[in-house]
Amino acid sequence: MVKDRRSGQVLILTALTIAALIISTEIYLYRLSETRVDSEYDLLCDYVLNIRLSSRHVVEASLANVTWGGPSQTLAYNLERWSSFLASEYRLGICTLTATVRDTTPYASGLWIDWGSDGRGVSSAFSSFDLRLSGRGAEVNLSYTVNVTTTLLVSGSYTAVAGNEKAVEVWCRVLNEGSPALAENITLLYFKGGAWRDPTTLPDYTYMDYGNGTYLFSFSDVIPGDVVTVSARCYDRRTIYVEVEAECREG
């Protein structure tokens, strides 16, 4: 289901480095607050918010790694590293972040990768977090979840021109967490003669980007049969990959 592609290890290291830099900065500012009592509460709130933000970065990068061909254990492994980093870096008391990846259907090890042939492809990661902070008179007990989901919806139809020649239109929609999102790169292929073909080589190929996560492809070719099978392959702006196949029928 998940195919081999370029390694996502660089992405993972980058994401964890960014998260570490964010938190290290917040720790530094919070330590400075020892001489500015009035600002301690605000700095602590900022620190907690950045833990949540950085947790999301780690989940996003881990999902991207898996969709690029990385192992399914990537998410759990990186969350464990992230929790260990926080525990070792926080020196104003005790910081415990417990990450629990979702393991109920359709998720396994926190991941839901479904690249089917029904016009709907999903790449998703889900984890729950429990954050505990104590020290210097401050107590924080916070639970939150992070769900990162890239969905690709594909539908299309064709008009018979002459003989087996067909004029095909294919619509693709990209969603992040259920809302329209932009693709960093999206590619369409169609199946003919036992192989996937690139429609950009056809003379009447057109592509329209509507700027709202909706993309229209159109092309004509001689394709036997009453069904045109297409495959859309997409990287969203978070570099999360998803693909899906769909059948286009006359209409």
KADAUR-V582750 format. One line per field, one symbol per residue. psi: psi as a letter, one per 40 degrees, with the letter a starting at -180 (. if undefined). burial: # if it has 24 or more other C-alpha atoms within 12 Angstrom, else .. Layout:
psi: ???
burial: ???
This chain:
psi: dhihaiieddddddddddddddddddddddddedegddedddddddddddddddddddddddddddeeeiieeddddddddddddddddheebhhhhhhhihfiheihfeihhggaeeehihhiihiiihhhhiifehhhhhhiihhhhhhhhhiiiihhchbehhhhhhhhhhihfeihiihdhhhhiihhfeihiheeeidehihhheefehhhiiiiihhiiehhhihhhhhaeefhiiiiiihhih.
burial: .#.....##.##..##.###.###.##.##............##..##.#######################.##########.###..#.#..########......########..###############......#...#################.....###########...####..######.......#.............###########...##########.###########...
